[in-house]
């Protein structure tokens, strides 16, 4: 089974499973940073969804993705 373990966007932001999302990924209305941990990734065909802690989900179109790291579980 293949699973995405890392996602790099065209702006240089890197999301890794089990690590904190980049600073300022999710903010409050008053511009305060909400720290979240990347829980997983889902390829939805043309887009990648990043599942984060605290119930947040981020969706990036293929045009914003520079690199994916995929691992295989044998």
Phi and psi in degrees as a GROMACS rama.xvg file:
@    title "Ramachandran Plot"
@    xaxis  label "Phi"
@    yaxis  label "Psi"
@TYPE xy
-92.5667  140.528  UNK-2
-143.507  143.12  UNK-3
-76.3643  130.175  UNK-4
-112.819  -17.9852  UNK-5
-151.839  143.995  UNK-6
-132.862  128.935  UNK-7
-117.609  130.602  UNK-8
-90.6294  165.827  UNK-9
-64.5956  -19.4463  UNK-10
-87.527  1.58151  UNK-11
96.0571  -8.58681  UNK-12
-64.4202  137.322  UNK-13
-122.045  130.87  UNK-14
-115.871  122.97  UNK-15
-121.773  137.181  UNK-16
-57.2692  131.24  UNK-17
84.8864  -1.64205  UNK-18
-115.115  164.896  UNK-19
-65.7417  142.3  UNK-20
-69.1139  156.466  UNK-21
-54.9774  148.728  UNK-22
-53.8388  138.797  UNK-23
70.4888  18.0842  UNK-24
-65.9479  -44.9967  UNK-25
-127.64  128.885  UNK-26
-129.936  157.085  UNK-27
-81.6138  175.258  UNK-28
-62.481  -24.8462  UNK-29
-94.2211  17.6448  UNK-30
70.5001  17.458  UNK-31
-80.3627  139.122  UNK-32
-73.6482  136.668  UNK-33
-107.86  107.114  UNK-34
-72.0794  128.593  UNK-35
-133.202  155.217  UNK-36
-108.223  137.728  UNK-37
-72.6344  120.805  UNK-38
-96.3772  -30.9013  UNK-39
179.226  177.869  UNK-40
-132.41  150.929  UNK-41
-138.377  128.109  UNK-42
-86.6221  112.106  UNK-43
-101.649  17.695  UNK-44
76.5874  94.6996  UNK-45
90.1746  -11.7254  UNK-46
-144.057  154.067  UNK-47
-118.359  128.228  UNK-48
-100.05  130.386  UNK-49
-103.801  119.078  UNK-50
-94.5284  125.32  UNK-51
-118.825  166.962  UNK-52
-66.405  169.616  UNK-53
64.4832  17.0832  UNK-54
81.7329  8.98458  UNK-55
-85.4459  144.496  UNK-56
-133.009  135.34  UNK-57
-116.726  140.283  UNK-58
-124.224  127.338  UNK-59
-120.108  131.341  UNK-60
-70.3747  157.468  UNK-61
-55.3867  -31.6278  UNK-62
-66.2192  -18.6577  UNK-63
-94.1418  -4.93304  UNK-64
-95.4594  121.812  UNK-65
-93.2635  -35.3757  UNK-66
-157.848  142.754  UNK-67
-122.979  139.129  UNK-68
-109.839  125.776  UNK-69
-119.956  135.084  UNK-70
-113.063  154.581  UNK-71
-116.55  135.159  UNK-72
-99.2877  111.731  UNK-73
